[in-house]
Amino acid sequence: MNWKRTLGLITLSSTLVLAACGNSSEEATATGDTVTIGVTQIVEHPSLNAAFEGFQQAIEDAGIEAEYQVENAQNDTSANTTIATNLVSSDVDLIFANSTPSAQAVASATTEIPIVFTSVTDAVSAELVASMEEPGGNVTGTVDTQPEAIPNTIEFLKNELQAKSIGMVFNSGEQNSRAQVDVVKAEADKLGIAVEEASVATSAEVKQAAESLIGKVDAFYIITDNTVVSALESVLSVATDNELPVMVGEFDSVARGGLGAFGFDYFEIGYEAGEMAVKILNGEATPAELPVQYPQNVKFVVNGTVAEQLGIEVKDEWNAELAE
């Protein structure tokens, strides 16, 4: 799906008509009218796009007619804040926030409009919810972290790739990323693996940051950092030139050239967020009553072509799926 930074409306069907802003979401769904859903996404990359597609599918499967006011910040903090203000001013029925920065911006902008997020790593530390079990307020959603994913990746790097040091390129300004890096460092320390960090502020800095780690690391681990994933090919080119494996945090990055990932399908967590939105739009529950959800299924996916290029045997005991 091609994204544009736009204030325009994108509809599920060309026959849908925008519902009057004065209608509540419950009234709209009860009468079969169209609801308006505001969408804010921090940047374009395949995983976030897949999450939005999953969200839309859940809304469609529930039989809700919806129009989407879709806006993309293109990784611009100022634009992200402006988008949040615009969506609140538009008096949409519900806001779908796709990423931690997006969710934080809209949560700061309104305590009235229900917000459902996804692609958020630590909703509590990001101060989006009071707790996973009892969110409170007007915000809930699905997170993009699984307790086993990072420990499994670190163990794989040590036991299967014999890595003694791993390089991490990330945007330290993203709370989502800082939280993951801290977990990675804690798990790596348990296994005696060194972690070398290289921080970036924009996608244009990613290649240089990756190059700065060459000679210091045996492998890269690229987490679900929006800035870096949007420029993943920069890391992959540096790694390829130096014959280093790149473990990643989600399956789309495996398909793009990462060696492997312990993860889940972003379409699925988007769909699960959509199911939560359906309950809110139908008046069955409020965000405060819907616990934040973890991804349901974690699996290991390997890029067989990349493994072959690196001379790595894909072992049966890995129980890995090959990336398409």
C-alpha positions, 0 to 999 in steps of 0.5 A: 500500500502506498502511503502519502502524507495527506489530509484526504480521506481513503474509503473502503468503498467508493459508495460509502458516504461520510457520516455526520461528525455529530453522530456517536460511534454507537449510533452510527454502527447501530443504524448502519451509518458510516463511521469515521476512523482517523489513522496516524502512522509514524512512517511507511514501512511494510510491517506498519502497512501490514498492521493497518491492512489487518485493522481494516480487514477486521473492521470490514469482517465485522460488517462496519462501514468505515471511512479512514482519514489517513495521515503519515508523519514520514518520521517527522516529530512535528508532523506527528504532533500536528496530525494528532491535533488534526484528527482530534479537530476532525471529531472522528469516531475512533483513532487507530494509532500505528506505532508508539510515537503516533499513539503518544501524540494522539493520547496527549491530544485527546482524552475523549476520542477512543484510541486503539493502537498497535505496533507499540512495544511497551505501552506502560512505559510509553505512558499510554495505559495504566497497566496491560490488564486494566488500561484505564482512560481512552486508550488500548490496543495490541503490542508488537513484542513477545516475551520470548522473541528477544531472548530466543534471538540472543540465544540463536546469535550465540549458540548457532551463529557463535556471535560474541558481539552484536551491533544494534543500529536504532533511534534512541529518540524512540521510546519503543527502541530504547526499551527493546535495546535495554532488554537485548543488553540484559539478555546478552549480558547473561550469555556473555555477549557484547552489544555495540550501539550506534544511534541515529536520528533519521533514516539518512544516518542509518548506513553510516551508523552501520558502517561505524560498527564494522570491525567491532561486531560479529552480527547485527540485530535490527529490532522493530525500530521505525527509523531503521526498518524504513532504511533496512537496505542500508544496513543489509548492504553494509552487512553483505559487503562484510559477510555479516548476518543480520537478525531482525525483529519481524518477518517483513525484514526477513523477506527484505534480506534479514537472515531470520526473526523470531516474531509474528505477523503484523497483519495479525496484531493489526487485525486483533487491534481491529477486533478491539475497535469493533467492540468499542464502535459497537458500544460493547466495551470501552478502551478502559475495559479492554486489556492490552494484548500481546501477539498470540503466536511466535515462530521462527522464520529464516531467509534460506537464500541469505543463509546459503549466501552466508554459508549457514546451514538451516537445521531441522531442529530450528523448526524454522519456516522459510521466508517467501 
